[in-house]
Amino acid sequence: MKTKYIAIALLGLTAASCGSKLAAVRKDALKPAIVTQALSHDTDDPSIWIHPTDATKSIIIGTDKDTDGGLYAFDLNGKIIGKSEVLMRPNNVDIAYGLILNGKKTDVAVTTERENNKIRIFSLPDLKPIDNGGIPVFEGEILRDPMGIALYTRPSDQKIFAVVGRKEGPANGYLWQYELIDAGNGKAGATVVRKFGNYSGKKEIEAIAVDNELGTILYCDEQFGIRKYVADPAAKNDNELALFGQKDFKADNEGIAIYKKSATEGYILVSNQQANTFMVYPREGANGNPNEYPLLAEIPTSTIECDGADVTSVNLGGQFKNGLFVAMSNGMTFHYYSWDSIQQLIDVAKK
């Protein structure tokens, strides 16, 4: 996990000049197109909501992680345009479209509320709570502290599932998967449907991402590697499909984002947290093997100790015509990058 090095982030000072062990931002690091307004406490994880009729009105939802934190909405210029009710240490957040409540489709942001051992569900884009105060997770366990979350929408029936990680857990069954349900009166609930996932015991599992089209879950077992599983609980397959990136990171492998060039192709980007870079892998695998993930590129960014990231290939207009990559940075901000600037570096590395 990161600590708050606000002065470093705001002033661009090197780690050596501040007497810390943080790596400096590389001289060749990409510069963000936009840096958001700063939050009050500690940004941790972003997620992108695509507006249904005008993509230029899409918003970024980000967590402000503290006892009196919350979810914040930013426009594509980085301006704060909305805030949830106060949450007790919201950690990670993810977004899904079309949860059926009272017969109507509702887009939702779901976040972990760590100090209350709950997940919280909010409607989008208004960030109104629709969960009757929250849904307890990891009930009956000694180790609960929810951290990471990712949402899976099953293509066959559009049911939505939340995959939840925690600060500590067992070697097997570290992740719990919940089906989001209609709890009546326009409110959402959740029921646990699966317990799965290996854990090395080295540090923690926080960063989780789901690929709806490929039906897979990726998560970072920090300081150990990136693990891959089947997303659909109905498949009854809890076997680990892949373990990769074990020798690619300076220390923590953290936030995961999946860029989709097509229904099946694209890139997996994973934060090399202490190096201030992102490692890039082929979404579709390599050499005809969907579970083979060679490192394609290392992208230096201006983020400092990035915990969380998200990306879209949707045309958001302006400088984000081929998509937007958003990542948190120490200094209580999120950085927006034009996908074109990242693609250029991937192309160079692949030559």
Long-range contacts (C-beta under 8 A, 24 or more apart in sequence): 1-204, 1-206, 1-307, 2-273, 2-305, 2-307, 2-330, 3-305, 3-330, 4-42, 4-330, 5-304, 5-305, 5-330, 5-331, 6-330, 6-331, 6-332, 8-304, 8-330, 8-331, 9-304, 9-329, 9-330, 9-331, 9-332, 9-333, 10-331, 22-274, 22-304, 22-305, 23-250, 23-274, 23-275, 23-276, 24-276, 25-276, 25-300, 25-301, 25-302, 25-304, 26-276, 26-277, 26-300, 28-300, 29-276, 29-300, 29-301, 29-302, 30-299, 30-300, 30-301, 30-302, 30-337, 30-341, 30-342, 30-345, 31-302, 32-301, 32-302, 32-335, 32-336, 32-337, 33-319, 33-320, 33-336, 33-337, 33-338, 33-341, 34-76, 34-77, 34-78, 34-335, 34-336, 35-78, 35-329, 35-333, 35-334, 35-335, 35-336, 36-60, 36-62, 36-74, 36-78, 36-79, 36-80, 36-333, 36-334, 36-335, 36-336, 37-74, 37-78, 37-79, 37-80, 37-333, 38-331, 38-332, 38-333, 39-64, 39-72, 39-80, 39-332, 39-333, 40-64, 40-66, 40-69, 40-332, 41-65, 41-66, 41-68, 41-69, 41-332, 42-66, 42-69, 42-332, 43-328, 43-329, 43-332, 43-333, 43-334, 44-90, 44-91, 44-92, 44-307, 44-308, 44-328, 45-91, 45-92, 45-93, 45-255, 45-307, 45-308, 45-328, 46-93, 46-308, 46-309, 46-310, 46-326, 46-327, 46-328, 46-334, 47-93, 47-94, 47-95, 47-109, 47-310, 48-95, 48-310, 48-311, 48-312, 48-324, 48-326, 49-95, 49-107, 49-109, 49-124, 49-125, 50-312, 50-314, 51-125, 55-314, 55-315, 55-316, 55-317, 56-316, 56-317, 56-318, 58-312, 58-314, 58-316, 59-125, 60-310, 60-326, 60-334, 60-336, 61-93, 61-95, 61-109, 61-124, 61-127, 62-93, 62-328, 62-334, 63-90, 63-91, 63-92, 63-93, 63-111, 63-308, 64-90, 64-332, 65-89, 65-90, 65-91, 67-115, 71-109, 71-111, 71-122, 71-127, 73-125, 73-127, 74-334, 76-316, 76-317, 76-318, 76-320, 76-324, 76-336, 78-334, 78-336, 82-125, 82-126, 82-127, 83-127, 84-122, 84-127, 84-129, 85-129, 87-111, 87-113, 87-120, 88-113, 88-114, 88-115, 88-116, 89-113, 89-114, 89-115, 90-114, 90-120, 91-146, 91-147, 91-148, 91-149, 91-206, 92-147, 92-148, 92-149, 92-206, 92-207, 92-208, 92-308, 93-149, 94-149, 94-150, 94-151, 94-162, 94-210, 95-124, 95-151, 96-151, 96-153, 96-160, 96-180, 97-153, 98-153, 98-158, 98-160, 99-160, 99-180, 99-188, 100-158, 100-182, 101-130, 101-182, 101-186, 101-187, 101-188, 102-182, 102-185, 102-186, 106-130, 106-188, 108-151, 108-160, 108-180, 108-188, 110-149, 110-151, 110-162, 110-180, 111-149, 112-137, 112-146, 112-147, 112-148, 112-149, 112-164, 113-146, 114-145, 114-146, 114-147, 114-167, 117-144, 117-145, 117-146, 118-146, 119-146, 119-149, 119-162, 119-164, 119-178, 119-190, 121-180, 121-188, 121-190, 130-186, 130-187, 130-188, 131-187, 131-188, 131-189, 132-183, 132-187, 132-189, 135-178, 135-189, 135-190, 137-164, 137-176, 137-178, 137-192, 138-164, 138-166, 138-176, 141-169, 143-167, 143-168, 143-169, 143-170, 147-204, 147-205, 147-206, 148-205, 148-206, 148-207, 148-208, 148-219, 149-208, 150-208, 150-209, 150-210, 150-217, 150-219, 151-180, 151-210, 152-177, 152-210, 152-212, 152-217, 152-231, 152-232, 153-212, 154-212, 154-231, 154-232, 154-234, 155-212, 155-213, 155-215, 161-193, 161-231, 161-233, 162-190, 163-208, 163-210, 163-217, 163-219, 163-231, 165-204, 165-205, 165-206, 165-208, 165-219, 166-204, 166-205, 167-204, 168-204, 169-199, 169-205, 170-199, 171-198, 171-199, 171-201, 172-196, 172-197, 172-198, 172-199, 173-197, 174-198, 174-199, 174-205, 175-205, 175-208, 175-217, 175-219, 177-233, 179-233, 193-233, 194-233, 194-238, 196-229, 196-238, 197-227, 197-229, 197-238, 198-227, 198-240, 200-224, 200-225, 203-252, 206-254, 206-307, 207-253, 207-254, 207-255, 207-256, 207-270, 207-271, 207-307, 207-308, 208-256, 209-256, 209-257, 209-258, 209-268, 211-258, 211-283, 213-260, 213-263, 213-264, 214-264, 214-283, 214-284, 214-290, 216-241, 218-256, 218-258, 218-268, 219-256, 220-252, 220-253, 220-254, 220-255, 220-256, 220-270, 221-253, 222-252, 222-253, 222-254, 223-249, 223-251, 223-252, 223-253, 224-253, 225-253, 226-253, 226-256, 226-268, 226-270, 226-281, 226-293, 228-291, 241-291, 242-291, 242-292, 242-293, 244-281, 244-292, 244-293, 245-270, 245-279, 245-281, 245-293, 245-295, 248-272, 248-279, 248-295, 249-273, 249-275, 249-279, 250-274, 250-275, 253-279, 254-306, 254-307, 254-308, 255-306, 255-307, 255-308, 255-309, 255-327, 255-328, 256-309, 257-309, 257-310, 257-311, 257-325, 257-327, 258-283, 258-311, 259-283, 259-311, 259-312, 259-313, 259-323, 259-325, 259-339, 260-313, 261-313, 266-313, 267-296, 267-346, 268-293, 269-299, 269-309, 269-311, 269-325, 269-342, 271-303, 271-306, 271-307, 271-308, 271-309, 271-327, 272-298, 273-305, 273-306, 273-307, 274-305, 276-300, 276-301, 276-302, 276-303, 276-304, 276-305, 276-306, 277-301, 278-306, 278-309, 278-327, 280-346, 280-349, 296-346, 296-349, 296-350, 297-345, 297-346, 297-348, 297-349, 297-350, 298-349, 299-342, 299-345, 299-346, 301-327, 301-335, 301-337, 302-329, 302-335, 303-327, 303-328, 303-329, 303-335, 304-329, 304-330, 304-331, 305-329, 305-330, 311-339, 313-339
